Amino acid sequence: MNPLWQTLRTGLLTRSLQNLFRLPAWAPGWPVLRPEGLSHTVRRELLELCPSVAFAEEGGEFRLDLAHCVLCGRCFQTFPQAVGELRGLEVAVTRREDLVQRVDLATGNFVDPGPPPPTRAELHLPTLAFREVSAGNTGLDDTEVALAGNPFHDMGRFGFTVVASPRHADALLVAGPVSQNMREALLRTYQATPEPKGVVAVGNEAVGGEVFAESPQVAGGVDRVLPVDVYVPGSPARPAAILHGLLLLSGRVQQMLVGGRRVRGKPEQSPKAS
Amino acid sequence: MEALKQALGSGRLVALWYDAPHLHYLVEGPEGSPLQEFQVEARGSFPSLAGEFPALDWFERELWEEHSLVPEGHPALKPLRNHCLPYPFERVEGLHEVPVGPVHAGIIEPGHFRFSVLGEKILHLELRLGYQHRGVERLFQGAGLERARLLAERAGGESVAHALAFCQAVEAALGLEVPPRARQLRRVLLELERVFGHLGHLAGLFTDIGYAYAATQVGKVRALLQGQLERLTGHRYGRNALTVGGVSFDLDPKTQLEVRGALSRLGLEAEAQLLSAFKQPMVLDRLRYVGAITPAQARWLGLVGPAARACGLGRDLRQDDGLYQPFTPVLRAGGDVLARAQVYLEEVRQGFRHLERFLTELPPGGGWVDEAGPSQEGELRTAFSRVEAGRGELFYWVRLQGRRVEQVKIVDPSFKNWRALELAVRGMGLPDFPLINKSFDLSYAGCDL
């Protein structure tokens, strides 16, 4: 096959900004609680049903932690009256609370955690260099970070690059629940990164430990070890969701999830290629 | 003990695990003779065989660490995953040492490599892993089957193979018969994962030798292939698709036809790209004679999967799988990076052929069997299973109490193959290391568990 002909025939693969954050029709979305359907029986069955313990009931509140959701879609398929589906990949947030839906059972309303804090202005730069640190993840979050640079997602168009040394990096992408054996290496990588520096927790395991949360061999989340600027949920986090997190860090998009739910209306800004 | 030594001398260790108070040695004889299981009682200590059979080295160190069983007479007893204990590296007098890792320059998992070099030439390499240790096997203890399946999917780099090996072990323990349709759909996912993985290894090799065009083209096919896996299962890596007793997804005839068509187009494209890349003198010159393993070394270390098949030995568990017949394992003789790359290439082509066949004649019926039945009594049952994952033979052993997992032993193919890297780099230049490492492309998480 002639490489030149093949290249011309391949054409443009990069997903447009409109399609980038769209979830394919066959992939289940994120669950969203519907307070009106949360009867006592349904709540008990949801707690029983979820294999990854994303639901919890405590102190008069029913909670759904998106960072513990493995996206099997079983909850909204079994109990559509109590759990809806949130489709889309603009799921990165700056605050851990914004991935947790809390329903006050006495009033039947969502608990509002208040407006999310803004991202740090000193990292609102046209280009950002990242160093990826894998700290106890399965290997798939790494693959997804690498795939965020492939021709389909093309992180380069936003001015993002992955660099070999933390000394050349503006931010760290940390994947995995931070195993005890990686703790020191992660801290020293962070120390080697020049100020101002950001930290992005990539994937459920990095956000809150997911299925490894109970293990004594892991810290159970990057924020137990380092200050985290952006959390990207997903099991593993999808490349587009990672890109949303990076755009959020660089101040080019707004956070879409507040208190685990999509903020009403379209955001004023849309991502701009630099 | 003598019988065990004899079996190990002519065969290959599949797994070694501790089900108190017995050590279980599972040994595969030469040329597909049946598996032999040996039990040795061990309380506090057991006689080490690592001096005679190096393939047992890491297994014995693991037992020492996990179960406090002392392997008596072990030639170099040091920690494997426990980083709290001091780790004495093998030092060679007069040689310069180059430490690499645990945080690497690329986007990969962590591990430490200690090179002893003379100028540019690597004379010795010692691996120190365990950075990815998350205590997976302990988390299995007391877990229900659903949760255990989630853990299995996250134990190593290959979600489908791990889930399949775990489900098969549980099904064997509970005596469940999986419907034919589910068995075939599981093979579809397994082959998709294998081809996805192999294309990743090949794209990585092309990147490392600076052949960006082929890396991009192979990467494109790989991304589109991943789209098809997602189309089938709703997940980019096939997680949540397998369940004890069958599969949790099904195909309508339209999807089946579309996926088959898309895969056959991707198969043709991958084949054309790879065959033309492997005709380039630049590619062949860079890969040939680099990082060679001899068949004797491969037998000595008990290598599995593509790494062993590139040395002209080793088996493919798919040979014994009725669904794959007729099946001939891909063998190459060189043992170098080129041989491993050619094994990947041929297995990609083979994988696409199997996918086409599996998706053409899908048996009718349900995809799932109800797992009620004899399992409720709370009795103890044990079973093991093996799956040919992309990187080689994956082993799971489970002990169930009713419907809860009491204990599990996972042997990822990477656990057996990592030592090969130490031998493959000897005498090579330091800049060849990334290429040689990529040609094995082992899972750190699967090894460290």
Interface residues (C-beta under 8 A of the other chain):
Chain A: M1 P3 Q6 T7 T10 L13 P24 W26 A27 P28 P51 S52 V70 L71 C72 G73 R131 E132 V133 S134 A135 G136 N137 T138 G139 L140 D142 T143 E144 V145 A146 L147 N150 P151 F152 V162 A164 S165 P166 G176 P177 S179 Q180 N181 M182 A185 T189 E205 E210 V211 F212 E214 S215 P216 Q217 V218 S235 P236 R238
Chain B: R81 H83 P102 V103 A105 G106 I107 I108 E109 P110 G130 Y131 Q132 H133 R134 G135 V136 R138 L139 E146 R147 R149 L150 L151 R154 A155 G156 G157 S159 G200 Y213 T216 Q217 G219 K220 A223 G227 E230 R231 G234 H235 R236 Y237 R239 N240 S248 A272 Q273 S276 S443 Y444 A445 G446 D448
